Amino acid sequence: MKIIVLGAGAWGTALAVSAAARHRVTLWARDAGQVQAMASARENHRYLPGVALPPSLTVLGGGLGALPAASADHDLAIIATPMSGLRAMLALLQASSSPVAWLCKGFELPQAGGHGLLGHEICAEVAPGLRAGALSGPSFALEVARGQPTALVAASAHAAVRDALVTAFHGPSLRVYANDDLSGVEAGGAVKNVLAIATGLCDGLGLGLNARAALITRGLAEMTRLGLALGARAETFMGLSGLGDLVLTATGDLSRNRQVGLLLARGQSLQQAVASLGHVAEGVYCAHTVAQRARQLGVDMPITGAVVALLEGRLAPQRAVAELMGRDPASEAGC
């Protein structure tokens, strides 16, 4: 199978390394300097240091205008850009006859006069004829690159896309499950990043394991409510892209979103916290959009609201926790 991975960040590189053991894989980057450095050192020093690029992995780069021709020569194209780059990539690949899938998780920032969209909603706008989907689930790039056991979800309305993703990435250390609930898989992947900031804040303030468990559990309820309002199925949120990804991102020390919460609890500003990461923390950029979609759909998401207020500087860390704990009693099943 011939696979092209578009974007050489940590996650795109890790998947390319994993698949190169069984398939012909091309890792494409827009930055010519990065391409040259990776090709020379056979390592992605910037995003995945310490992981060797296998000899079978081809590293290429070039202008965006060359992408349609490059991807046409492959059986599967994987978009490994941040959420902010997905729309442009889908527009470039809209005429592709091969399956396309994206790795980014989150909501796009709102366009003028509109609201932020999930990946499949963006695809419906700019490339409605594309056979597309998402590869998601609980996964740290470094562990996948090292061949440590991981389970992912191949989500799409198209069986051909799900099958292509399973064929491409299912292997000895990477198990890929198919799911046709793309709305649910994407909603889980977006909201868990915001909730991980809240959990990092909780741990950074030393509130204890009881508080962490409460935040994760009530966060899962928020995620599920929003997902159902977006047309998802409830059972999706008890799977890998819901509960699984939430637990990993909220508790794992490799989680950039969790690190943001930890750093805010230690008194750093948001700008300082983001700058210290050196990578994108999607929860920072999509928290406001998650809250906006929730308001539009009439969905109550108090943890998300507290995270937004914290990120915008309207609440101090301790006050954010106090407001959540001070809410009126309610039925667990009702909210």
Number of C-alpha atoms within 10 A of each C-alpha: 14 17 22 26 24 25 21 29 19 21 22 27 27 25 24 31 25 24 22 24 15 16 17 17 25 24 24 25 26 16 14 14 11 18 20 15 14 20 17 10 11 18 18 22 15 14 19 20 11 12 17 16 23 14 11 14 20 17 22 21 21 13 10 12 9 11 17 16 12 14 24 16 14 19 16 25 25 25 26 26 20 18 23 15 14 20 16 13 21 25 17 19 21 19 15 21 15 19 21 24 28 25 21 25 26 28 29 25 19 15 9 7 5 8 15 20 20 22 28 20 15 19 22 13 13 17 21 16 13 21 22 30 27 27 27 27 29 21 21 18 18 20 13 20 23 15 15 12 13 17 18 22 24 27 29 25 16 16 17 14 23 27 17 20 27 20 15 24 23 19 16 10 15 18 14 23 18 17 18 17 18 27 24 27 29 27 28 32 30 28 30 32 27 34 30 32 30 32 30 28 28 24 19 21 18 13 13 11 11 8 15 19 13 12 20 21 15 17 25 21 19 22 29 25 20 25 25 17 14 16 13 21 16 16 11 23 26 13 16 23 28 29 23 20 23 29 20 20 27 28 17 16 12 16 19 26 28 29 27 31 31 24 21 24 21 14 13 14 15 18 11 13 19 20 11 12 13 11 13 15 20 23 27 21 20 24 26 23 21 30 24 17 19 21 13 10 12 12 19 16 20 16 22 24 20 23 28 25 17 22 23 13 12 13 16 17 24 13 13 22 20 11 13 14 10 9 9 6 7 8 6 8 6 6 12
